[in-house]
Amino acid sequence: MPNPANDNIRLLTPEQAASRLNITEDHLRDLVSEGVLGYINVGLGKKRPRRRFTETDLNEFIEGRRRREVPCPSTVTSVRRITNSTSSTKVIGFMAARNARLDEMQKSSRLQS
């Protein structure tokens, strides 16, 4: 029994489908092999399938690939954050800290002698 919903389906060749997506046929084959783009095999062989594409296949692919660039919230600089620092640390160079420890060791060894 024929399905009336299938009466209006137009099958596009790989060349037509690539043209519709504005890509090359090689790119189209890559999308098919990755499983991102559906197709209909109208051939009988399995080694070289005769792929045809429906408008629905192409529209689903387009909708699935639709993206909107959203900036990362941590890099948005529209609002500058101002905070008060409550830290009371001092920055001391590595060699200065080492020299201070050596001085302390020398002082304590002089006191013990």
N, C-alpha and C positions, 0 to 999 in steps of 0.2 A: 504494500500500500504506500503510495508516494506521500511524502511529508510536505505539506504546502509551505512550511517555514523554510525548507531548503530550496525551494524553487527560485529564489532571488539571490542565492549565494553565487558570487562571481569569484572564480579561482584565479589568482594572479601568479604569473611566472616569477622565478627568482629575479629576473631582470626588472620586471614591473614592480615587485615588492621593494627591491633595493632603490629603485627610482622614487618610489612613494616615501621611503624613509630617508632619502637623500644620502645614501651610503653606497659603498661599492658592493659588488656581489661577493667578493672575498669576505668582507665584513659581515654580510648577511649569513654566509656559511658558518663563520665563527660563532655568531649569535645562536644559530640553530644547534651547532655541535655542543655549545655550553648549556643548552636546554632553556635558554632565555626566551626564545621565539618559537612558537608553535607552528606546525605545518601539517599538510595532508600529503601522504604519499599516494600518488595516483598510478604509480608503476607497479609491476609485478615482481621485479627483482629486489634483492636486499643489498646487493653490492653497490648499486648506483640508483638510489631512490629518485623518483621524479617528484620533486617537492613542488607543492603549490600552496599559496598562502591566501587566507581570507582577510577581508577588511577587519573582521573581528580580531583575528590574530594580531594584526598590525596595531589596531587601536589598543588592545590589551598591553602590548609591548610598550607603546608610547606612554600609556597611563602608569605602567609599572616603573618606567624610567623617569617620570616627572619628579623634579627636585626643586627645592627652594633653598637658596643659600641663607643660612641663619648664622649670624656671627656668634662666636663663642662668648658667653657672658663674662668670662674672666678677662677677656681682652678688650671689652668695650670700655672706652675711656670717656664716655659722655658725662659721667658723674665722678668727680674726684673725691675720694674718701680722705677725710682728715681725722687723724686719731692723735691723742696725746700719749706720749710714751711715758711709762712709769718705771722704766728700767734705769738702774743706777750703775750699770756696768761701765768699766773703763776698758779702753782698747790698749793693750800692751803688746809690743812686738815680741816675737818668739825669743830673740836673743836677749832682750831686756829681762824677760821672765827667767831665763836660764841664768843670767848673770846675777839676778837677785837671789836665786836659790844657792848659787855657789858662794855668794857673800855670806848668806845665813849659815851655811855649812862651815865656812872658815871662821866666823865669829864664834860658833858653838864649839869648834875644836880648840880655839884659843882659850875659851873660858874653862874647858875641861883640863887643859894642861897646866 
